[in-house]
Amino acid sequence: MRLFYSSLLCILLSVSLFAQSSKNNNNPDLILFNGKIFTGNNTNLTQAIAIKNNRIVRVGTSQQIKKLAKKGTRFINLEGKMVMPGINDAHIHFLSGSLGLTKINLNDCTTEQEALDSIADYAKKNPTKKWILGMGWQYKIFKNGMPNKSSLDKIISDKPVFIESYDGHSAWANSKALEMAGINSETKFNGFGEIIKDAQGQPTGAITEAACYLVDKFIPEPTRTEKIEALKTGMKYAATLGITSIQNASGTIEEFELYQYLLKKGLITLRSSTAFSAGNNTSQADINSFVKLKNSMASNPFLKAGAIKFVLDGVIESHTAVMLNPYSDVPKTAETANGKIALDYKVYKKLVTLFDTLGFQIYTHAIGDSSVRAALNAYEFAKNTNQTYNRRHRIEHIEQSNTMDIPRFAKLGVLASMEPIHADPGTIDVWAKAVGNERLPFSFVWNTILKNKVKLVFSSDWPACITPNPMRGLHNAVNRRTIDGLPENGWVPEQKISLFEALKAYTQGGAYSSFEEKIKGKIEAGYLADLIVLSQNLFEIPQMDIYKTKVLMTMVDGKIVYNKGIKVF
């Protein structure tokens, strides 16, 4: 009996010590209190968060959470400010965008003359640059929807100028750039894209899609050091916007190695999941490298490499997105009447099936309704052929879709990956003319997608957008109006979605896409401490004021990577 009681005492003591140890293990390093915390579970906001190391250990009232403090615990008095999970920009071209931060940015130019003035001013301030490079022009600022070299030549004729459109699918070149690339009236391009020529057969200076490479290949490649510095600058910029995770939608092995270097040096300040670009020229050696990286990075909390990206078509403005029915603003006999296929559907279906069986998630750029259908067909074929499940394949952009195809997304488990900023009514003049009034109701159908129980994933597509600011994207998602309030009732207003659903698409949607929904996208015990503090409570302000919201603090992995006036004590 004495032995029994001795044993029982030991057990009770062990349980007590274990409980005490567990309690101590949950003592937080940092407590955020007196705030309005959007956890992501519902619209009921709580008050405080306890964080230990890189994890959230508890969420609750300020009184509950402050009781967890220990000696050395730091505090942030939020003073009523809103906190939410960090933004997951689930479709981005981060290196390209980061490199573009030092180039001309024409996103805010509303006329051709404004664009020309910006280019001339940049050239004057950068006299040593051998090439004048930039991005961001919108199709609507040009009389015929496309630029012409003549206006560029008037301001710069002695050095090459090459400016990409805001969507990255077209470019504006001056005569010097065309000359250096050997492009003239006799130059032909038979690939995906076009060298646009005038009635006399002379190049106009407007180039689309893959034809842009004819000039781009002559532009000096940034050095490895320049790329690394650009990424560091880009990460700082992302932090100011509250972006804590990204999903690169056009990665290469070389680019991925830059992130690995930054991670090794302890310099990475956001999480990245890469989709490697694949297509006609993808070799077996490329595939082997993709598989090796996918497997080696599977458990890394900062870098993942488990996806493949295909491009099926182009964009609507240049008539390269592939449509089921002809465009409304070109003759039905025109070469691009229904768009232009970027990747042969048979080749695409074969590659999708191959990468699916290798365990990859697949992103497919498909803007036109015909390409969206082709992507769904390929995913369905791969699923049935390979008997694979939960691959979480995605279709990117989906600017036009047929009502018959939307229910197929949920049936096949396909994610709808879309960019609210692409539907800014201030940018859709040329787009809408090409689509025509009859198809407008099927434009950027976020609400229809949600009603069909499809997983919605939001992103920016930076630098192929007017801004990567998620607050502008949220504004578009819930208002479908310009920041000036037009049109008054919203553009295709039936496709507006609630703020709650839009926030989920910018946080939980991306986390689900990268198979991290159990550790990211919410503010909940056990989740990674990736969160942001906002200047306004999004649920209390008028929805038309959402775009005015600023990020005051960004935290990644429990570390503050951006802070604008939030005191830690």
C-alpha positions in Angstrom: 0.0 0.0 0.0 2.8 2.4 0.9 4.3 1.7 -2.5 1.0 2.5 -4.2 0.7 5.9 -2.4 4.3 6.7 -3.3 3.7 5.9 -6.9 0.5 7.9 -6.9 2.3 10.9 -5.3 5.0 10.7 -8.0 2.4 10.7 -10.7 0.5 13.7 -9.3 3.8 15.6 -8.9 4.7 14.8 -12.5 1.4 15.9 -13.8 1.7 19.1 -11.7 5.2 19.8 -13.0 4.1 19.1 -16.6 1.1 21.4 -16.2 3.3 24.2 -14.8 5.9 23.6 -17.6 3.2 23.8 -20.2 1.8 27.0 -18.6 5.3 28.5 -18.6 5.8 27.5 -22.2 2.8 29.6 -23.1 4.0 32.7 -21.4 4.2 35.1 -24.2 7.1 37.2 -25.4 4.7 39.9 -26.8 1.1 40.9 -26.0 -1.0 43.1 -28.2 -4.0 44.5 -26.3 -6.8 47.1 -26.4 -7.3 46.5 -30.1 -9.9 45.3 -32.6 -8.6 41.9 -33.8 -10.1 40.4 -36.9 -9.3 36.7 -36.5 -10.7 35.6 -39.8 -13.3 33.3 -38.3 -16.1 35.8 -38.4 -16.8 39.6 -38.2 -16.8 39.6 -34.4 -13.6 41.4 -33.4 -11.7 40.5 -30.2 -9.2 42.6 -28.2 -5.8 41.0 -27.7 -3.2 38.5 -28.9 -0.4 36.7 -27.1 2.7 35.7 -29.1 5.6 33.5 -28.2 8.5 33.2 -30.5 6.9 33.0 -34.0 3.5 31.6 -33.0 0.2 33.0 -31.6 -0.5 31.2 -28.3 -3.8 32.8 -27.4 -6.4 35.3 -28.5 -9.0 36.8 -26.2 -10.0 39.9 -24.2 -7.3 42.3 -23.0 -7.9 41.2 -19.4 -7.5 37.5 -20.3 -4.3 37.9 -22.4 -2.5 40.4 -20.1 -2.8 37.8 -17.3 -0.4 35.6 -19.3 2.4 38.1 -19.1 5.7 37.1 -17.5 8.9 39.0 -16.6 10.3 40.3 -19.9 7.0 40.2 -21.8 6.7 43.2 -24.1 3.5 45.0 -24.8 1.8 46.9 -27.6 -1.2 49.1 -26.7 -3.2 49.1 -29.9 -5.3 52.0 -28.7 -8.3 50.6 -30.6 -6.6 50.0 -33.9 -7.5 47.0 -36.1 -5.3 44.0 -36.4 -5.7 41.3 -39.1 -3.8 38.4 -40.6 -1.0 39.4 -43.0 -1.9 39.8 -46.7 -1.0 36.8 -48.9 -0.5 38.1 -52.4 -1.2 34.9 -54.2 -0.2 35.8 -57.7 2.8 38.1 -58.1 6.0 38.5 -60.1 8.1 39.7 -57.3 11.5 40.0 -58.8 10.2 41.8 -61.9 8.2 44.2 -59.7 11.2 44.8 -57.4 13.5 45.5 -60.3 10.8 47.9 -61.7 10.9 50.1 -58.6 13.9 51.9 -60.1 12.3 52.3 -63.5 9.8 54.7 -64.9 6.3 54.1 -63.5 3.4 55.4 -65.7 0.6 53.9 -63.6 -0.7 57.3 -62.6 -0.6 58.8 -66.1 -4.1 59.5 -67.4 -3.0 60.9 -70.8 -0.4 60.1 -73.4 1.2 63.5 -72.8 1.5 62.9 -69.1 3.3 59.6 -69.9 5.7 61.4 -72.3 6.4 64.1 -69.8 7.3 61.4 -67.2 9.5 59.6 -69.6 11.3 62.8 -70.6 11.8 63.8 -67.0 13.2 60.4 -66.0 15.6 60.5 -69.0 16.8 63.9 -67.9 17.4 62.8 -64.4 19.2 59.6 -65.5 21.6 60.7 -68.3 24.0 57.8 -67.8 21.4 55.1 -68.5 21.9 53.3 -71.8 18.3 52.2 -72.0 15.2 54.1 -70.8 13.0 51.4 -69.3 9.7 51.5 -67.5 6.2 50.1 -67.1 2.6 51.0 -66.3 1.0 52.6 -69.3 -2.7 51.9 -69.7 -4.2 51.2 -73.1 -6.9 53.8 -72.6 -4.5 56.8 -72.7 -3.8 56.2 -76.4 -6.3 57.2 -79.1 -6.5 53.7 -80.7 -5.8 51.7 -77.6 -2.1 51.2 -78.5 1.0 53.4 -78.4 3.0 54.7 -81.3 6.8 55.2 -81.6 6.4 58.7 -83.2 5.5 60.4 -80.0 8.4 58.7 -78.2 10.9 59.6 -81.0 10.1 63.3 -80.5 11.4 63.3 -76.9 14.1 60.6 -77.1 15.7 59.5 -80.4 19.4 59.0 -79.4 18.9 56.0 -77.0 16.5 53.1 -76.9 13.2 53.4 -75.0 11.1 50.3 -74.0 8.1 50.7 -71.7 5.9 47.8 -70.8 2.1 48.2 -70.3 0.6 48.0 -66.9 -0.5 44.4 -67.5 2.9 43.3 -68.8 1.5 41.9 -72.0 2.4 44.8 -74.4 5.2 47.2 -74.9 6.0 50.7 -76.3 9.3 51.1 -78.1 10.9 54.0 -79.9 12.6 53.8 -83.3 16.1 53.4 -81.7 14.9 50.3 -79.7 13.4 48.8 -82.9 16.5 49.5 -84.8 18.8 47.8 -82.2 16.5 44.8 -82.3 16.5 44.7 -86.1 12.8 45.2 -86.4 11.6 46.7 -89.6 8.9 46.4 -92.2 10.2 43.0 -93.3 10.4 41.5 -89.8 7.9 38.7 -89.2 7.0 37.0 -85.9 5.1 33.8 -86.0 4.9 33.1 -82.3 2.5 34.1 -79.6 2.1 37.9 -80.0 2.5 40.5 -82.7 4.7 43.3 -84.0 2.0 45.8 -84.8 2.4 47.5 -88.1 0.7 50.5 -89.8 -1.1 50.5 -93.2 2.3 50.9 -94.9 3.7 47.9 -93.2 6.0 49.8 -90.9 6.3 48.9 -87.2 4.3 51.3 -85.0 6.4 50.7 -81.9 3.6 48.7 -80.2 4.5 45.1 -79.6 2.5 42.4 -77.8 3.2 39.2 -75.8 6.2 37.0 -76.7 7.1 39.4 -79.6 8.3 41.8 -76.9 11.3 39.4 -76.4 12.6 40.5 -79.8 13.6 43.8 -78.1 13.8 42.6 -74.5 16.7 40.3 -75.3 18.9 43.3 -76.1 18.3 44.9 -72.8 21.3 44.3 -70.4 20.5 41.6 -67.8 20.7 42.8 -64.2 23.5 41.3 -62.3 22.9 38.8 -59.5 23.9 41.4 -57.0 21.4 43.9 -58.5 18.7 41.3 -58.3 19.4 40.5 -54.7 19.4 44.3 -53.8 16.1 44.7 -55.8 14.5 41.8 -53.8 15.6 43.4 -50.5 14.0 46.7 -51.6 10.9 44.9 -52.8 10.5 43.1 -49.5 10.7 46.5 -47.6 8.1 47.8 -50.0 5.8 44.8 -49.5 6.1 45.2 -45.7 4.7 48.8 -46.0 1.6 47.3 -47.7 1.1 44.6 -45.1 2.1 41.7 -47.5 3.6 38.9 -45.4 3.3 36.0 -48.0 3.6 35.9 -51.7 3.1 33.3 -54.4 5.4 33.9 -57.3 3.6 33.1 -60.6 6.5 32.9 -63.0 9.5 31.6 -61.2 12.7 30.2 -62.5 15.4 28.1 -60.8 17.8 31.0 -60.9 15.3 33.3 -59.2 14.4 30.7 -56.5 18.1 30.4 -55.7 18.1 34.2 -54.9 15.4 33.6 -52.2 17.4 30.7 -50.9 20.5 33.0 -50.5 18.4 35.6 -48.7 17.0 32.9 -46.4 20.4 31.6 -45.6 21.7 35.1 -44.8 18.6 35.7 -42.5 17.5 38.6 -44.8 14.1 37.3 -46.0 11.1 39.1 -44.5 8.2 37.4 -46.2 7.2 33.9 -47.1 7.3 32.8 -50.7 5.8 29.9 -52.6 7.0 29.6 -56.2 5.3 28.3 -59.3 8.0 27.5 -61.9 7.2 28.5 -65.5 6.7 25.7 -67.9 5.7 25.3 -71.6 6.8 24.1 -75.0 10.5 24.4 -74.2 10.5 22.7 -70.8 13.1 19.9 -70.8 13.4 16.8 -68.8 16.4 18.4 -67.0 14.1 21.3 -66.0 11.5 18.8 -64.7 14.1 17.0 -62.7 15.2 20.3 -61.1 11.6 21.3 -60.3 11.0 17.9 -58.6 14.2 18.1 -56.6 13.4 21.6 -55.3 9.8 20.7 -54.6 10.8 17.8 -52.4 13.7 19.6 -50.7 11.6 22.6 -49.7 8.3 20.9 -48.8 8.6 21.5 -45.0 10.3 24.9 -45.2 8.1 27.6 -43.5 9.5 30.4 -45.7 10.2 29.0 -49.1 8.1 26.5 -51.1 8.5 25.3 -54.6 5.6 22.9 -55.3 3.8 24.5 -58.2 4.0 24.9 -62.0 2.7 27.8 -64.1 1.4 27.6 -67.6 0.1 30.4 -69.9 -2.7 29.6 -72.2 -3.5 33.0 -73.6 -2.8 36.8 -73.3 -5.0 39.7 -72.4 -8.3 41.1 -73.7 -7.1 44.6 -74.5 -4.7 43.3 -77.2 -7.1 40.6 -78.4 -4.8 37.8 -77.3 -7.0 36.3 -74.6 -8.9 33.4 -76.2 -12.6 33.8 -76.3 -15.5 31.4 -77.2 -17.0 34.0 -79.4 -15.3 36.8 -81.4 -14.3 40.1 -79.9 -16.8 42.9 -80.3 -14.4 45.5 -81.7 -12.6 43.7 -84.5 -13.8 42.1 -87.7 -14.8 38.4 -87.3 -12.3 37.6 -90.0 -9.4 39.2 -88.2 -6.5 36.9 -87.2 -7.1 37.7 -83.5 -10.9 37.7 -83.7 -11.1 35.1 -81.0 -7.7 35.7 -79.5 -4.5 33.8 -79.8 -3.5 30.6 -78.2 -0.2 30.8 -76.3 0.3 27.1 -75.7 -1.2 24.3 -77.9 -4.0 22.7 -75.9 -2.8 19.1 -76.7 0.7 19.9 -75.4 -0.8 21.7 -72.4 -3.1 18.8 -71.5 -0.1 16.4 -71.7 2.1 18.6 -69.5 -0.7 19.1 -67.0 -1.2 15.4 -66.7 2.5 14.8 -66.3 3.0 17.4 -63.6 -0.1 16.3 -61.8 1.2 12.8 -61.5 4.5 14.2 -60.2 2.6 15.9 -57.3 2.7 19.5 -58.5 0.0 22.1 -58.0 -0.7 23.8 -61.3 -1.4 27.5 -62.0 -2.9 28.3 -65.5 -3.1 31.8 -66.9 -6.5 31.9 -68.6 -8.2 35.2 -69.1 -10.6 34.5 -71.9 -13.6 32.2 -71.4 -12.4 29.7 -74.0 -9.0 29.3 -72.2 -10.8 29.0 -68.8 -12.8 26.1 -70.3 -9.6 24.5 -71.7 -7.9 24.7 -68.3 -10.8 23.0 -66.6 -10.9 20.3 -69.3 -7.2 19.6 -68.8 -7.5 19.5 -65.0 -10.5 17.1 -65.3 -8.6 14.9 -67.7 -5.5 14.7 -65.3 -7.7 14.0 -62.3 -9.5 11.2 -64.0 -6.4 9.8 -65.7 -4.1 9.9 -62.6 -6.8 9.4 -60.0 -5.3 12.3 -58.0 -7.1 14.4 -55.4 -6.5 17.6 -53.4 -4.0 19.0 -55.9 -5.7 22.4 -55.5 -4.9 23.4 -59.1 -5.7 27.0 -59.9 -6.9 29.1 -62.8 -5.4 32.6 -62.9 -7.2 35.8 -63.7 -10.6 34.5 -65.2 -11.6 37.9 -66.5 -14.3 36.3 -68.7 -16.1 33.0 -67.9 -19.0 31.1 -69.2 -21.8 30.4 -66.7 -21.7 26.6 -67.6 -18.1 26.4 -66.4 -18.3 28.0 -63.0 -19.8 25.0 -61.2 -17.0 22.9 -62.5 -14.4 24.7 -60.4 -15.9 23.3 -57.1 -16.6 19.9 -58.6 -12.9 19.5 -59.6 -11.5 21.3 -56.5 -10.0 24.1 -58.7 -9.2 27.4 -57.1 -10.3 30.7 -58.7 -7.2 33.0 -58.5 -8.1 36.6 -59.3 -7.0 40.2 -59.0 -9.6 42.7 -57.9 -7.4 45.6 -59.0 -7.7 44.4 -62.6 -11.4 45.3 -62.4 -10.8 48.9 -61.5 -13.5 50.7 -63.5 -11.0 53.5 -64.3 -8.9 51.0 -66.5 -11.6 49.0 -68.3 -12.6 51.3 -71.2 -10.6 49.5 -73.9 -11.2 46.1 -72.2 -15.0 46.6 -72.1 -15.1 47.7 -75.8 -13.4 44.5 -76.8 -15.7 42.3 -74.7 -18.9 44.1 -75.7 -22.0 44.8 -73.7 -23.5 41.3 -74.1 -20.6 39.7 -72.2 -20.1 42.3 -69.5 -22.2 40.5 -66.9 -19.7 37.7 -67.0 -16.8 39.9 -66.1 -14.7 39.2 -63.0 -17.5 37.2 -61.5 -16.3 37.0 -57.8 -19.8 36.8 -56.3 -21.0 34.1 -58.7 -17.8 32.1 -57.9 -18.5 32.3 -54.2 -22.2 31.4 -54.6 -20.9 28.2 -56.4 -18.8 27.3 -53.4 -15.5 27.8 -55.2 -12.4 28.7 -53.3 -11.6 32.3 -54.1 -7.9 33.5 -54.0 -7.0 37.2 -54.3 -3.7 38.8 -55.4 -2.3 41.8 -57.3 -0.3 40.4 -60.2 2.3 43.0 -59.5 3.9 44.6 -61.5 1.1 43.8 -64.0 -1.3 46.1 -62.2 -1.9 49.8 -61.4 -0.9 49.2 -57.8 -0.1 46.2 -55.5 -1.7 47.9 -52.6 -4.2 45.4 -51.1 -6.4 48.2 -49.7 -7.0 49.3 -53.3 -7.8 45.7 -54.1 -10.2 45.4 -51.2 -11.8 48.7 -52.3 -12.5 47.2 -55.8 -13.8 43.9 -54.4 -16.5 45.4 -52.3 -17.3 48.6 -54.3 -16.4 47.9 -57.9 -16.0 51.7 -58.2 -13.1 54.0 -58.8 -11.7 55.8 -55.8 -13.6 58.8 -57.1 -16.8 56.8 -56.8 -17.6 56.0 -60.4 -19.8 54.5 -61.6 -22.2 55.4 -58.8 -23.7 51.9 -58.3 -20.5 50.0 -59.3 -19.3 48.4 -62.5 -21.2 45.1 -62.9 -22.4 45.7 -59.4 -24.0 42.2 -58.9 -20.4 40.8 -58.6 -19.5 42.9 -55.6 -18.6 40.8 -52.5 -18.7 41.4 -48.8 -15.7 42.8 -46.9 -15.5 39.6 -44.9 -15.3 37.4 -48.0 -12.7 39.8 -49.6 -10.5 39.7 -46.5 -10.7 35.9 -46.5 -9.7 35.8 -50.2 -6.6 37.9 -49.4 -5.6 35.8 -46.4 -7.1 32.4 -46.0 -7.5 31.9 -49.7 -3.7 32.2 -50.3 -3.0 30.0 -47.3 -5.3 27.3 -48.6 -3.7 27.6 -52.0 -0.2 26.9 -50.6 -1.5 24.1 -48.4 -0.9 26.1 -45.2 -4.4 26.9 -44.1 -3.7 25.2 -40.7 -0.9 27.6 -39.9 -1.6 30.8 -41.9 -4.4 33.1 -42.8 -6.0 33.5 -39.4 -5.2 34.9 -36.0 -5.6 31.9 -33.9 -3.7 29.8 -31.3 -1.0 27.8 -33.0 -0.9 29.9 -36.1 2.2 31.7 -37.3 2.5 35.3 -36.0 2.1 37.0 -39.4 -0.1 40.0 -38.9 -0.6 43.7 -39.6 -2.0 46.7 -37.7 -4.2 49.1 -39.7 -4.9 52.8 -39.4 -8.6 52.3 -39.6 -11.2 49.6 -38.6 -12.3 48.4 -42.0 -15.6 47.2 -40.5 -16.5 50.6 -39.0 -15.6 53.0 -41.8 -17.6 53.7 -45.0 -16.6 51.1 -47.6 -15.6 53.9 -50.0 -12.9 54.9 -47.5 -11.2 51.5 -47.4 -8.6 52.5 -49.9 -7.4 55.3 -47.6 -6.4 52.7 -45.0 -2.6 52.6 -44.2 -0.6 49.8 -42.7 1.0 50.9 -39.5 2.9 47.8 -38.5 3.7 44.5 -40.2 4.9 41.4 -38.4 6.3 38.3 -40.0 7.2 35.2 -38.0 6.8 37.1 -34.7 9.2 39.8 -35.8 8.2 43.4 -36.6 9.5 44.1 -40.1 7.8 47.4 -40.6 6.7 49.9 -38.0 5.2 53.4 -38.5 4.6 54.8 -35.0 3.4 51.7 -33.1 5.1 51.7 -29.6 6.5 48.5 -28.1 7.2 48.7 -24.3 
